[in-house]
Amino acid sequence: MPSALPENLKLLCGYCPSVSHVCRSIGISRQQFTKYLSGKSTPSLSSFRKISDFFGVEETELLMPNREFRELIALRPPAMGQNLPAQDFISSSVHSNAQSHREIKPYLGYYYTHFIVGNMPDRIIRALIHIYDHRGAILTQNFERYPESSDGAAEVSKYEGVALYNAERLFIYEKEKFAGKRIWQTVVYTTDLKASKYLSGLTMGIATDSVRDIACYRIIYSFLGREIDLRSALSGCGTFTLESREIPKYIRDRVTNQMQSNETAFRPRGDVT
């Protein structure tokens, strides 16, 4: 048993009224638990499971190096068995396990996103999204710029969110940063970015604050890199005509929202033949 366990247990106990409270709650004697805290004894598999369940952490997380464990707990304080099921789902999904983290890691970086919204069917919108790792959680920042208004200022929307990886798909949940009114969900197929820099999928949310219809659009992600000239990339955001040569033909062929005669549901466009 790694020597980090006693220090990790001490850290968790600091979130409780007392060590005695912990012992009573999990059904382990104070004398025995003190031995765990001092490193003189190690829990049995049954006791180990009781401890991890009570603090709401994975058994493997209890064995993490103390520094890494402290960073994890700072983001996800223990709830001492009081989490609601929804809280457990969100926490375990955002703070993914090691395997999920390895699976999503190749997709970190900057992307241009391309889509066509319902009230501008003759324009392709190109936005910028950053997918990044922050202390074990995969987060996103999204920047959208729309045509200039009557006063000459461009309308800018910013979103912040989380990214999850499941079943070879990338799931992104975003909320409008300032107004906080609109939430969008995007799902894209993952692919080997060494072979293709494009990820295709669907994005769904509320069309506008005034109409409030449920909207679903095809979307194409174009990988830009892990490190980019951010100012230059932001200047490339905006709206483009359907024939614009600034948008690659691959994207123009796949981002339209018309359904084909043989389609029974709205779905992403794969390779167009």
N, C-alpha and C positions, 0 to 999 in steps of 0.2 A: 504494500500500500504506500503510495507516494507520501513523502513527508509534508506535502502541502495540505493534506486533509485537515490536520488540527487547526492550522491558521484559517482555512476556509470555514471550518465550523465556528470558530470564534467570531469571524466576521458576520456570519449569519445570525448567531446568537445576539449580536449587538442590535438587531432589529426587533428583538423580543423584550418583554418586560423583565425577564430573568432567565437564568439557566434552568431554575426549578420549573418555570412555566413550560419550557421546551420539554423537559423530562416528563412532566405530567401529561403533556399533550400527545407525545409519541409513545408513551408507555415504557420508558427505559429508566432504570434507577439513576438517581443523581450520582451515586458512586461510580457506576459503570460509565456514564456519559462523561464524567470528569476524566476518566482514563483515556477516552477518545480525544478530549481536548488537549491533554498533555502529551499524546502520542505514545503512551505506555501500552495501549491496547487498540485493536482495530475492530470495527463493527462486523458482526456476522452479516451474511447476505440479507437475511430478513430484517435486521436492524438498519442496515444500510438503506434498504428500500423504504423503511418507515421514515428515516431522516430526510431522504430526498423528496418523498411525497409531501411531508409536512412543510418544508421550505419552498416547495414548488420549483425545484431544479431537477435537471437530469442527473442520474447517477454518475455519468461520465463527466459532467461539469464539476461535480464535487472534487474530482481528481485533477482538475486543471491547475497549472502553476498559479500561485497566489496572485501575482500581478495581473494575469489575464482574467482570473476569477473576479478580482476587484472591479475591473473595467466592465465585466458582464453584469455584475450586481448593481453597479452604478446606473446602468441603463434599465435594468429589470429588477428592482428591489423585491425581495421575497415577500410573499403575501401570507405566509403561515397558514396555508390550507384554506384561505378564504376567497380564492379566485373564483369568479364565475366561469362557466364553460367557455363563453365567448372570449373572456380575457385570456384564458389558457390557449385558445386557438390562435389569437392574434400574437401573443407573446412568443409561442413556439414557432410560428410561421415567420415573423419578422427576424427574430434572432435564430436563424436557421442552424441546423446541426452541421457538423464538419463536412459530411458528404454533400449536402445541399449547397453549402458554401463553395465547395470545389466545383460543383456543376455550374453555378452562376458566375464564377469568377472570370471565365473567358469573355463574358459579355459586358464587363465593366468598361466604361469609357464614354465618349461623346458620339451622338448620332444626330443626323438630320432626320426629322420625321416628316412624311408627306401624306396629305389627305385632302379630301374635298368635302366641304360642309354643305348642308342642304340649302342655305340661303345664298350661296355663291357657287352654283354648279358649274360655272365656266372658269373657275380659278382653282389652282392647286396651292394649298398652303404648305409652306416649308417652315418648320419650327426646329428648335434645338433642345435636345434632352441630354442630361448628364446622369449616368448610372454609376454610383460609387459606393464604396464600402466605408462605413463609419462605425468603428468599434464593433464589428461583427454584424451590423444591420446594413442591408443593401437599400440605399435611399436614392431618390431621384429629384432632379430639378429640371423644370421644363419652361422654356421661354417661347412665347408666340407673339408675332407682330402682324397686325392686320392693316388694311388700306387706311391711308390718312383720312381723318375726319374733316369736316368743313373748316375747322380752325387751323388746319395744317399739321396737327399732331397725330402721330401714328398711335393706334390703340394697341396697348401691350398687355398681355396676360401672362402671369407667372403661376406655376403650379409646383407643389412639393408633394412627394409621395414615397411609397415603398415599392420594392420589386421583390417578387418571389419566383422560385423556380419549381415547376412541377410537371411531370410527365412530358418532358422535353418541350415545354412551353415556358415562356417568360410572361408573368403576370405583373402588371404595373397598376397601382391604385394611386390616384392623384387628387389633391384638393387645391382649389384656387387659393393662392397664398394670402392675398390681402382681403378680398371680399369674403372668402370662405364659403361661398354659396354653392358652387358647382363641384361635383365629384365625377371623375372619369375613371373607367376601367379599360385597360388595353391588354390584349392577349396576342402575342406573336409567336410564330413557329421559330424555334431556334435552329441554327444551321452552323456549319463549320465556317467561321469567319475567314479562315485562310483560303477557302474555296470560293466563297461569295460574301460580299460585304452587305447583302441585303437580308432583312428580316421582314416577313409579311404577316399581317394579322388584321384584327378588327379592334376598333375603339368605340366605346359606348358611354353615353352620359345624357345630360340635359342640353338640348340644342341651344336655347337662349333663355335669359332670365324672363323675357316677356312671353314667349310662346310656351316654354317648359315642356315641349314634347320630348319623348325618349328618342334619341338619335343614335344611329349606328353607321359607322363609316369604315371603309377599307383604309388601311394604313400601311405604309412601307417605311421601315427604318433603314437608313444608309449609314454604315459605320464610318466614322471619321478618324478615330484613333484614341489612344489613352491620354496623350498630351497633344493639345492643339493650340493654335493662335485664337484665343477666345474672342477677341475683338473682331477678327476677320470672320469667324464663324457666325457671330451674332449679326454681322452686317449682311450675311447671306440669307437671313430669315425674311419672310415676307410672303406675298402672293404672286403667282405666275399664271400666265395663260396656259390652256391645255396643250398648246403647240410650242411652248417656250423651250428653246434649246438649252436653257440653263438647267432644266430638269432632264435627267437621263431618260432615254426612250424606255428602258426597262421599267422605270417607275411610272411613266405616263401610260404605258399599256396596262398596268395592273392596279392603279389607284382609283379608277372610275367606279361609281357605285351602282351601275346598271346590272341587273341580274340577267343571266342567260336563260334561254327558253327551257333548258334541261335542268335548271337549278330549282330546288324546292325550299331552300333556305339561304339566307344571306351568309356568305362565307368568303374568306380571303381568296384572292386570286393567286394561284401558283404560276408555274411557267406557262406563258401564252404561246400556243402553237399557231 
